Amino acid sequence: MSETVLITGGAGFIGRWLARALLRDGHRVRVLDSLIEQVHPRRERPTELDAEVELIVGDVRDETAVRRALKSVDAVVHLAAEVGVGQSMYAVDRYTSVNDLGTAVLFQQLIDNPVRRVVTASSMSVYGEGRYRTADGEIRDEVIRDGRGPDGSWDPRDERGRPLTPAPTPETKPTALKSVYAIGKYVQERLTLTLTRQYGMEGAALRLWNVYGPGQALSNPYTGVLAIFASRIANGQPPMIFEDGLQRRDFVHVTDIAEAFVLALKEASADGEVFNIASGEDRTIADVARLQAASMGRSDLTPEITGKSRAGDIRHCIPDLTKARERLGYAARRDFGEGLAELAEWVSRQEAEDRVAEARKELELRGLVA
């Protein structure tokens, strides 16, 4: 069934790939995006946004712009958000305004202009630390980490001082909101599930892991970690890694993310639910940095391990994808090595300004790096 789908924040990285996937499925696509300078330095329509996509330049906090964008729309994918754990810890008013108030304005207009379904982008950051297992096999869902241990390790430990092992984190794990960004993402998903049900719409939220692929804003030091690494490497600088580099992450290609949103828009079983969306393969950050440098022909650039922690960061969080597989039919398809090669080829044709040192200085000045 062909529908008109509104993507808020749809001129950004994920939105452009999602728009393409929806067009391919025969849908009409409208985008509402404010084209902020941090993501869109030229403040103009991205060349990667398909010509068939209708673009409305406007802020998600502007009720007039939102009302116009919702006209004759059948479904909404809500991506509009300020993104970045570190920056959220000092740009508190900006993040809260866009992510919390922006979502509230969207739903205020949806009350009078309802749609069939709203799917909102949430984040794995809402979990804080992921699920862990003790040496005795016990599950721990509420692990709190207090910096480096007495032995110099960054890994959390149990009451007897034994290291905990990361375990797949399901959607049922209690949230632990460690950053302003995480708080905002949780607000977005709760508003979505609460208000869609109250006003006769359908709703779902996707908790995304670390998204990568061609089209990320390389000069934005608060974007995805692979884009940040790519910017450093392209400028002849080593990837900069906090702590010891052994923290584990799951990296998922943007085309798999786009497919997950398409499934969440159409599968009946998605209504009222949250889903983990990732690749199902986790790696250490240090290994990823080395692989990326090699893919860009710069194996000589050994990662710079800072040995410092950043406020809001977590140690390990790996996903349990059982629910997404069984309810949505979701499965990541992109091979990580192929994805890195594709990203390297795209980066080679871009101009990337390395602003990582500038971003780190901002964090240090505010006492957010220790």
C-alpha positions in Angstrom: 0.0 0.0 0.0 1.5 3.3 -1.1 1.5 6.1 1.6 2.8 9.6 2.2 5.5 9.4 4.9 6.9 12.4 6.7 10.5 12.1 8.0 11.4 14.7 10.6 15.1 15.4 10.5 15.0 13.6 7.2 17.7 15.6 5.4 20.3 14.0 7.8 22.3 10.9 7.4 19.8 8.2 8.3 16.9 10.2 6.9 18.3 10.3 3.4 18.9 6.6 3.2 15.4 5.9 4.7 13.8 8.3 2.1 15.5 6.3 -0.7 14.2 3.0 0.8 10.7 4.4 1.1 10.7 5.7 -2.5 11.9 2.3 -3.7 8.9 0.8 -2.0 6.6 3.1 -3.9 5.8 5.6 -1.1 5.8 9.4 -1.3 8.2 11.1 1.0 8.2 14.5 2.7 11.0 15.8 4.9 10.9 18.4 7.6 14.4 19.6 8.5 15.9 22.8 9.9 19.3 22.1 8.2 21.4 23.0 11.2 24.9 24.2 10.5 26.6 21.5 12.6 25.2 18.9 10.3 24.6 20.9 7.1 27.5 23.5 6.9 26.1 25.1 3.7 22.5 25.2 5.1 21.2 24.0 1.7 19.4 20.9 0.4 21.8 18.0 0.5 22.7 16.7 -2.9 22.2 13.1 -1.5 18.5 13.8 -0.8 16.6 12.3 -3.8 14.9 14.8 -6.1 11.5 13.1 -5.6 11.6 14.0 -1.9 9.6 17.1 -0.9 11.7 19.2 1.5 10.2 21.6 4.0 12.8 23.6 5.7 11.6 24.2 9.2 12.2 23.5 12.9 10.4 20.7 14.6 9.7 23.1 17.5 7.7 25.4 15.1 4.1 24.4 15.3 3.3 26.1 12.0 6.0 24.3 10.1 5.0 21.0 11.7 1.3 21.5 10.9 2.2 22.2 7.3 4.5 19.1 7.1 1.7 16.9 8.5 -0.8 17.8 5.9 -2.1 14.7 4.0 0.5 12.5 5.7 -0.2 8.8 6.4 2.7 7.9 8.7 5.6 9.7 10.4 9.2 8.6 11.1 10.5 10.9 13.8 14.3 11.3 13.5 14.7 15.0 14.3 17.1 15.3 17.3 20.3 16.8 18.5 22.8 13.9 18.5 25.8 13.4 20.7 26.3 12.1 24.2 29.3 14.3 25.0 27.9 17.6 23.7 24.6 17.0 25.4 26.3 17.2 28.8 27.0 20.9 28.3 24.5 22.1 25.6 21.7 21.0 28.0 19.1 23.6 27.0 19.6 23.1 23.3 19.4 19.3 23.5 16.4 19.4 25.8 14.6 22.0 23.6 15.0 20.1 20.3 14.6 16.5 21.6 12.0 16.9 24.3 10.1 20.1 23.3 10.4 19.3 19.6 8.7 15.9 20.1 6.0 17.5 22.2 5.2 20.0 19.5 5.1 17.2 16.9 2.6 15.3 19.0 0.6 18.4 19.9 0.0 18.8 16.1 -0.6 15.0 15.6 -3.5 15.2 18.1 -5.5 17.3 15.6 -3.8 15.7 12.5 -3.5 12.0 13.3 -1.7 9.5 11.2 -1.8 5.7 11.0 1.6 5.1 12.6 4.6 7.0 14.2 8.0 5.4 14.4 10.6 7.2 16.5 14.3 6.8 16.6 15.5 6.1 20.1 19.0 5.0 21.2 20.9 2.2 22.9 22.1 5.0 25.2 18.9 4.6 27.2 20.3 1.4 28.7 23.4 3.0 30.2 25.6 0.0 30.9 24.3 -3.1 29.1 23.5 -6.4 30.7 26.3 -8.3 32.4 26.9 -11.8 33.7 28.9 -12.7 36.8 31.5 -15.5 37.0 28.8 -17.6 38.6 26.4 -17.0 35.7 24.1 -14.6 37.4 22.5 -11.8 35.3 23.1 -8.2 36.4 20.9 -5.5 34.8 21.7 -2.6 37.0 25.5 -2.2 36.8 27.0 1.1 37.8 30.6 1.8 36.9 32.7 4.3 38.8 35.7 5.0 36.6 38.8 2.9 36.7 39.2 0.1 39.3 42.0 -0.4 41.7 43.8 -2.7 39.3 43.6 -0.1 36.5 40.8 -1.8 34.6 37.8 0.1 33.2 35.5 -2.9 33.4 32.8 -3.1 36.0 33.2 -5.8 38.7 30.9 -7.6 41.1 30.9 -7.2 44.9 33.8 -9.6 45.2 35.9 -7.7 42.8 35.5 -10.2 39.9 35.1 -8.8 36.4 31.7 -8.9 34.9 31.2 -10.3 31.3 29.0 -8.4 28.8 25.8 -10.2 27.9 23.2 -9.5 25.2 20.9 -6.7 26.3 17.2 -7.2 25.7 14.5 -4.5 25.5 13.3 -5.6 29.0 16.4 -4.4 30.7 15.7 -1.4 33.0 16.9 1.9 31.6 19.8 3.8 33.2 20.0 7.3 31.8 23.6 8.6 32.0 23.5 11.6 29.7 21.2 14.4 28.7 21.0 12.8 25.2 19.9 9.5 26.7 17.2 11.3 28.8 15.9 13.0 25.7 15.8 9.8 23.7 13.8 8.1 26.4 11.4 11.0 26.6 10.9 10.8 22.8 10.1 7.1 22.8 7.8 7.3 25.9 5.9 10.3 24.3 5.5 8.3 21.1 4.1 5.1 22.8 1.9 7.0 25.2 0.3 9.5 22.9 -0.2 7.3 19.9 -2.2 4.8 22.0 -4.2 7.6 23.6 -5.2 9.2 20.4 -5.9 6.2 18.2 -2.7 6.0 16.3 -0.1 3.2 16.2 3.5 3.8 17.5 6.9 2.1 17.8 10.4 3.1 18.8 13.7 1.7 17.5 16.7 1.8 19.8 19.5 2.2 17.4 23.1 1.1 18.0 26.1 2.7 16.3 25.1 3.6 12.8 27.7 4.1 10.0 28.0 4.4 6.3 28.5 6.9 3.4 26.9 10.3 4.0 27.7 11.0 7.7 28.7 14.5 8.6 32.4 14.1 8.7 33.1 17.5 10.1 30.7 17.1 13.0 32.8 15.9 16.0 29.7 14.6 17.8 28.4 12.3 15.0 28.9 8.5 14.8 32.3 7.2 16.0 33.3 5.8 12.5 32.7 9.2 10.9 34.8 10.8 13.6 37.6 8.2 13.1 37.3 8.7 9.3 37.7 12.5 9.6 40.9 12.0 11.7 42.4 9.5 9.4 41.6 11.5 6.3 43.5 14.4 7.8 46.5 12.2 8.7 45.7 12.0 12.4 45.3 8.8 14.5 41.8 7.9 15.7 41.4 9.1 19.3 39.9 6.7 21.8 38.8 7.2 25.4 39.6 4.8 28.2 41.7 1.8 27.0 40.0 1.0 23.7 38.7 -2.4 24.8 35.1 -1.2 25.3 32.8 -3.2 22.9 30.3 -1.7 20.5 28.0 -3.0 17.7 28.2 -1.1 14.4 25.3 -1.3 12.0 25.2 -0.1 8.4 22.8 2.7 7.6 21.0 0.6 4.9 20.1 -2.0 7.6 18.8 0.8 9.8 16.6 2.1 6.9 15.2 -1.3 6.3 14.3 -1.6 10.0 12.3 1.6 9.8 10.5 0.3 6.7 9.6 -2.9 8.6 8.5 -0.9 11.7 6.2 1.2 9.5 4.3 -1.8 8.1 4.5 -4.8 10.4 1.3 -5.0 12.6 3.3 -6.5 15.5 5.4 -3.4 15.8 2.6 -1.3 17.3 3.2 -0.3 20.9 6.7 -1.8 21.0 10.4 -0.8 21.3 13.0 -2.8 19.4 16.8 -3.1 19.5 18.3 -2.5 16.0 21.9 -3.4 15.5 24.1 -5.8 13.5 24.5 -8.5 16.1 28.3 -8.4 15.9 30.3 -6.5 18.6 33.9 -5.4 18.4 36.3 -3.5 20.6 36.7 0.2 19.6 40.5 -0.2 19.2 40.0 -3.1 16.7 37.5 -1.0 14.8 39.9 1.9 14.6 42.7 -0.3 13.3 40.4 -1.9 10.7 39.2 1.5 9.6 42.7 3.0 9.2 43.7 -0.1 7.2 40.6 0.3 4.9 41.7 3.9 4.2 45.2 2.9 3.4 46.7 4.3 6.6 47.6 1.3 8.7 50.5 3.4 10.1 48.0 5.5 12.1 47.9 3.6 15.4 45.0 4.6 17.6 45.7 7.2 20.2 44.5 5.7 23.5 43.8 8.6 25.9 43.4 6.6 29.1 40.7 9.1 30.1 36.9 8.8 30.5 34.2 11.0 29.2 31.0 11.9 31.1 28.0 9.9 29.9 30.0 7.1 28.2 29.3 3.5 29.0 31.7 0.6 29.0 29.8 -2.2 27.1 26.4 -2.6 25.7 25.7 -5.3 23.1 22.2 -6.0 21.7 19.8 -8.9 22.0 18.0 -8.8 18.6 15.6 -11.7 19.3 12.5 -9.4 19.4 13.3 -7.5 16.2 14.0 -10.8 14.4 10.8 -12.4 15.6 8.4 -9.5 15.5 9.7 -7.4 12.6 11.5 -10.0 10.5 14.6 -7.8 10.9 18.1 -9.1 10.1 21.2 -7.0 9.4 22.6 -7.9 6.0 25.7 -5.7 5.4 29.1 -7.2 6.1 31.2 -5.0 8.3 34.4 -5.3 6.2 32.5 -4.4 3.0 30.8 -1.6 4.8 34.2 -0.1 5.9 35.5 -0.4 2.4 32.5 1.4 1.0 32.8 4.1 3.7 36.6 4.5 2.9 35.8 5.0 -0.8 33.2 7.6 -0.1 35.5 9.5 2.4 38.2 9.6 -0.3 35.9 11.9 -2.3 35.0 14.2 0.5 36.6 17.2 2.3 36.6 16.5 6.1 37.6 19.1 8.7 39.0 17.4 11.8 37.4 19.1 14.8 37.9 16.3 17.3 40.6 18.1 19.3 38.3 21.2 19.5 35.4 19.0 20.8 37.7 17.4 23.4 38.8 20.8 24.6 35.2 21.8 25.1 34.6 18.7 27.2 37.8 19.2 29.2 37.0 22.9 30.0 33.7 21.8 31.5 35.2 19.0 33.6 33.6 16.3 31.4 36.8 14.4 30.7 38.7 12.8 33.6 
